[in-house]
Each structure stands twice: as structure tokens, then as C-alpha cells.
């Protein structure tokens, strides 16, 4: 009895896996067809034009977010330099303090923009 039940469960699992495999193959064919139809090898894409804000507030929010993330990258580089002792501690602290102020400003402006956009949508 126990073996028969286990065999039935395994057969059911096999059927489920075969169905999933068919779905994956169908999706793979669909994606390959789409990629072939939309292949644009000769088109130069400007990364800066990948996102176009729809209004001035969205443009400002995108700029603030980009600057915030750039400062975050700078922090990472400064931390690496400090860990490797290739940057004096005084210089590290001065740069972190300056960048932290700038990052705080960009984050605060971003929060205000988001609040303004939320009020506009209401």
C-alpha cells in the first residue's frame, strides 16, 4: 500500500513537472521570437535617455536620486580607501562629512518632491 501510494505521488509529480516544462518551452519560444523581432544591434542607445521624466518634478526627483546614489558610490570608494590605509583618516572624515551633508540635502528634496507628487495625485 505504502509503495503504491508513493508511486502514484511520483507519477503525479512527474506529470506536473512535464506540464511546467511545456510552459517553460512555450515561454522560451515566445521570448526568442520577441528577441529576434526586436534585435537592434546597430542602434546606439544613450543611457542618459533611457528614462524620460514626464514633468519637472519627476525630472528633479530623478536628478536627486541619481546624486544620492552617486554619493553612496563615493562612500563605498572612500571606505575601501580607508580600509587599505591609502587615505588619511582626517581626509576621510572631512570628505564623509561633506558628502553626508550633500546627500542629506538630496534625500530631503527627494522626500519633499514625493510628498508634493502624492498631493497632486489626490
C-alpha positions as CSV (number, residue, x, y, z in Angstrom):
1,X,0.0,0.0,0.0
2,X,2.7,2.5,1.0
3,X,4.8,1.8,-2.1
4,X,1.8,2.1,-4.3
5,X,0.9,5.5,-2.8
6,X,4.5,6.7,-3.2
7,X,4.5,5.5,-6.9
8,X,1.2,7.4,-7.5
9,X,2.7,10.6,-5.9
10,X,5.8,10.3,-8.0
11,X,3.7,9.9,-11.2
12,X,1.7,13.0,-10.2
13,X,4.9,14.9,-9.6
14,X,6.2,13.7,-13.0
15,X,3.1,14.9,-14.8
16,X,3.3,18.3,-13.0
17,X,6.9,18.7,-14.0
18,X,6.2,17.8,-17.6
19,X,3.5,20.5,-17.6
20,X,5.9,23.0,-16.2
21,X,8.5,22.0,-18.8
22,X,6.0,22.6,-21.6
23,X,5.2,26.0,-20.2
24,X,8.9,26.9,-20.0
25,X,9.4,25.7,-23.6
26,X,6.5,27.8,-24.8
27,X,7.7,30.9,-23.0
28,X,11.3,30.3,-24.3
29,X,10.0,30.1,-27.8
30,X,8.0,33.3,-27.3
31,X,11.0,35.2,-25.8
32,X,13.3,34.0,-28.6
33,X,10.8,35.2,-31.2
34,X,10.4,38.5,-29.5
35,X,14.2,38.9,-29.2
36,X,14.6,38.1,-32.9
37,X,12.0,40.6,-33.9
38,X,13.3,43.4,-31.6
39,X,17.0,42.8,-32.1
40,X,18.5,46.3,-32.6
41,X,22.3,45.6,-32.8
42,X,23.1,48.7,-34.8
43,X,21.2,51.2,-32.7
44,X,23.3,53.2,-30.3
45,X,21.4,53.7,-27.1
46,X,22.2,56.7,-24.9
47,X,21.9,55.6,-21.3
48,X,21.0,59.1,-20.2
49,X,17.9,59.0,-22.4
50,X,16.7,55.6,-21.1
51,X,14.4,57.3,-18.6
52,X,12.4,60.4,-19.6
53,X,10.6,62.1,-16.7
54,X,7.0,63.2,-17.6
55,X,7.2,66.5,-15.7
56,X,9.5,68.9,-13.9
57,X,9.1,67.3,-10.5
58,X,9.8,63.9,-11.8
59,X,12.9,65.2,-13.6
60,X,14.1,66.9,-10.3
61,X,13.4,63.6,-8.4
62,X,15.4,61.6,-10.9
63,X,18.3,64.0,-10.5
64,X,18.1,63.9,-6.7
65,X,18.0,60.1,-6.7
66,X,21.0,59.9,-9.1
67,X,23.1,62.3,-7.0
68,X,22.1,60.4,-3.8
69,X,23.2,57.1,-5.4
70,X,26.4,58.6,-6.7
71,X,27.3,59.8,-3.3
72,X,26.6,56.3,-2.0
73,X,29.1,55.0,-4.5
74,X,31.6,57.6,-3.4
75,X,31.2,56.4,0.2
76,X,31.9,52.9,-0.9
77,X,35.1,54.0,-2.6
78,X,36.2,56.1,0.4
79,X,35.6,53.2,2.8
80,X,37.7,51.0,0.6
81,X,40.5,53.6,0.5
82,X,40.3,54.0,4.3
83,X,40.4,50.2,4.9
84,X,43.5,49.9,2.7
85,X,45.1,52.9,4.6
86,X,45.6,54.7,1.3
87,X,43.6,57.7,2.6
88,X,44.5,59.6,5.8
89,X,41.8,59.5,8.4
90,X,41.4,63.3,8.6
91,X,40.8,63.5,4.8
92,X,38.4,60.5,5.0
93,X,36.3,62.2,7.8
94,X,36.3,65.5,6.0
95,X,35.1,64.0,2.8
96,X,32.5,61.8,4.5
97,X,31.1,64.9,6.4
98,X,30.9,67.0,3.3
99,X,29.3,64.2,1.2
100,X,26.9,63.4,4.0
101,X,25.6,66.9,4.1
102,X,25.1,66.9,0.4
103,X,23.4,63.5,0.5
104,X,21.1,64.7,3.3
105,X,20.0,67.7,1.1
106,X,19.3,65.5,-1.9
107,X,17.3,63.0,0.2
108,X,15.3,65.7,1.8
109,X,14.5,67.3,-1.5
110,X,13.5,63.9,-2.9
111,X,11.1,63.3,0.1
112,X,9.5,66.7,-0.4
113,X,9.1,66.1,-4.2
114,X,7.5,62.7,-3.4
115,X,5.1,64.4,-0.9
116,X,4.2,67.0,-3.5
117,X,3.6,64.4,-6.2
118,X,1.4,62.5,-3.8
119,X,-0.7,65.6,-3.1
120,X,-1.0,66.3,-6.8
121,X,-2.3,62.8,-7.5
122,X,-5.0,63.1,-4.8
